[in-house]
């Protein structure tokens, strides 16, 4: 015995209900996915916040891309207090470009870069995320109180970052080590 086909009129009567259910499901999924997107937007639209108190160091950041930082952490979680964008070469993002704290010059900045000088907390790790045209790095270090630093995050000819330190009372910058960093949680890139 073969089953008789469903009448077309019965299908058409339920189609708007099914379409409404699918639309509602897609809307809910989009809104839930949007929670991550809102955090993503926040991590690119929030400028880095310099510390208000405690021991600090001065940091000059030179970059051809974007450098974001998370103070008081050796891993990246842009929801933490103070986290945000330090410099951004392209318009449309938060940044603290061109601030000057009087750090002695190290050398001429390469063309097509931006620079800024900011206070960072000393004696505690600070994690960084550099996004360049062809480069993506995550790293951290622990600044020393009163020291000056220059962080070069320029990936035009090589994908890498370098840190130079001018100790308190010193006259010349010398290389300073960076530690590889990671995301605190998989979702923390947003």
SVG drawing of the C-alpha trace seen along z (x, -y; Angstrom):
<svg xmlns="http://www.w3.org/2000/svg" viewBox="-5 -65 80 67">
<polyline fill="none" stroke="black" stroke-width="0.4" points="0.0,0.0 1.5,-3.3 1.2,-6.4 -0.8,-9.1 1.0,-12.4 0.3,-15.3 -2.0,-17.9 -0.2,-21.0 -2.7,-23.2 -1.9,-21.6 1.9,-22.2 1.3,-25.9 -0.8,-26.4 2.1,-25.3 4.9,-26.9 4.7,-30.4 4.9,-28.8 8.0,-26.8 9.6,-29.8 8.9,-31.9 10.5,-29.1 13.6,-29.1 13.8,-32.8 13.5,-32.9 16.2,-30.2 18.6,-32.1 17.9,-35.4 18.7,-33.7 21.9,-32.2 22.9,-35.5 22.3,-37.3 24.3,-34.7 27.1,-34.9 26.9,-38.7 28.1,-38.5 31.5,-37.4 31.3,-40.1 30.6,-42.8 33.7,-41.7 35.7,-41.6 34.6,-45.2 35.4,-46.3 39.0,-44.9 39.7,-47.0 37.7,-50.1 39.0,-50.4 42.3,-52.3 44.9,-51.0 44.6,-52.6 47.8,-53.8 48.0,-52.9 46.8,-55.6 49.1,-54.6 51.9,-52.2 55.4,-51.8 55.6,-52.3 58.0,-52.2 57.8,-54.2 57.3,-52.3 57.6,-53.6 55.8,-51.4 56.7,-51.7 54.5,-49.7 53.4,-49.3 50.2,-47.6 48.3,-47.4 49.6,-46.6 47.2,-45.8 48.2,-45.2 46.8,-43.6 48.5,-44.9 49.1,-42.7 48.8,-39.5 51.2,-37.3 48.4,-36.0 45.8,-37.8 42.3,-38.5 41.0,-41.8 38.2,-41.9 40.8,-42.6 41.0,-46.2 43.3,-48.5 43.5,-46.3 43.2,-47.9 44.9,-49.3 48.2,-51.1 48.9,-52.0 47.2,-51.5 48.6,-52.4 45.2,-52.3 42.4,-54.7 39.1,-53.5 40.6,-51.8 41.1,-53.1 44.7,-54.2 47.0,-56.3 49.2,-57.3 51.7,-60.1 51.7,-60.5 55.1,-61.7 56.6,-61.1 60.1,-62.2 61.8,-58.9 65.3,-59.5 65.4,-58.7 66.8,-55.3 66.8,-55.7 64.7,-57.0 61.4,-55.2 61.0,-53.3 58.7,-54.9 55.1,-53.8 55.0,-53.3 53.3,-55.0 54.7,-55.5 53.5,-56.4 54.9,-56.6 52.9,-55.2 53.2,-54.3 53.0,-50.6 52.8,-48.9 56.2,-47.9 57.1,-44.6 54.1,-42.8 53.8,-41.1 52.2,-42.9 51.0,-40.8 50.9,-42.2 49.3,-41.3 50.8,-42.6 48.8,-42.4 50.7,-43.5 50.0,-43.1 51.9,-39.8 52.6,-39.2 50.8,-38.1 52.7,-37.8 51.8,-37.4 54.4,-38.1 55.0,-39.5 57.6,-40.9 57.9,-42.4 58.9,-46.0 61.3,-47.3 60.3,-50.4 61.6,-53.6 63.2,-52.0 62.5,-53.2 61.7,-50.7 61.2,-50.7 59.1,-48.0 59.5,-47.6 56.6,-45.6 57.3,-46.0 56.7,-43.2 57.6,-44.8 60.7,-42.7 60.6,-40.2 57.9,-38.9 59.1,-39.7 59.2,-42.1 62.2,-43.5 62.4,-45.1 65.2,-47.5 65.7,-48.7 67.3,-51.8 67.9,-51.1 67.4,-53.8 70.5,-56.0 71.7,-54.2 72.9,-56.0 72.3,-53.4 69.5,-51.0 70.3,-47.3 68.3,-44.3 65.8,-42.9 64.1,-39.5 60.5,-38.9 58.5,-35.8 56.1,-34.1 52.5,-34.6 49.2,-33.0 45.5,-33.6 44.2,-33.1 41.3,-31.2 40.5,-30.3 37.8,-33.0 40.1,-35.7 41.2,-36.9 38.0,-38.9"/>
</svg>
